[in-house]
Amino acid sequence: MTADLSTPQGVEQLVRVLFQKGISVGVLVNNANFGWYGYYADIAWEIAREMLQVNISAVIQLTRLLLPGMLERRCGHIINIGSIAGSLPNQGIAVYSASKAFLDAFTTSQHRELRGSGVQVSVVRPGPVRTEFFQTARTVPEGGSIPAERFAVSAERVASAIVNLLDHPRRMVFVPWFLVASGWFELTFGWLIDRLGLILLHRRQKPLKTTI
């Protein structure tokens, strides 16, 4: 089934169709998201609003609509696809990083709140993943190429981590595993990101412009 998660109505329609078909959702993987690379001052509000809707609001809405059924059956697993950008924010991805930081907090809260309920809640925190995500970011108005694309891992690698997470539930998993050090890297080398990230952004973006 296809659905437009960029509007609350699209989310409601998806769940309505599921219920009409008599489908009980046992696993919810909140994977839909998109990004934008450039100066925050250049992003159009409509793009920022849509990113927050897809990356955050749709996750909360889907979880709210499908969680009661899982609790009633005392069985289910909600997996939110986050990013190391949530704890390692860089220049050029202000809104995207903030949306992923939100997912980290939301997942942790739900994981602790639902202990003993039979419902598991996890977050997968990958680095860059080789999908159409990067091509889409380049086509968004005033957006640009995201430098991290060159370090992307395969989508299959992330999918394998999700399957493993279903078999061995835990609150958080990193892909690749060594990115567990990302939080430590921010604390230790944040000063370096302050300088290098801005250099990369300057190379890929037009000068800042004022918008009304």
Protein Blocks (a to p, Z undefined) as FASTA:
>chain_A
ZZdfkbfklmmmmmmmmmmnopacfbdcdfbccddeddfklpcfklmmmmmmmmmmmmmm
mmmmmmmmmmmnopacddddddfklmmccehilmmmmmmmmmmmmmmmmmmmmgonlpac
ddddddddddfklmmmmmpghiacdfklmmpccfklmmmmmmmmmmmgcfbdcddfklmm
mmmmmmmmmmmmmmmmmmmmmmmpccddddZZ
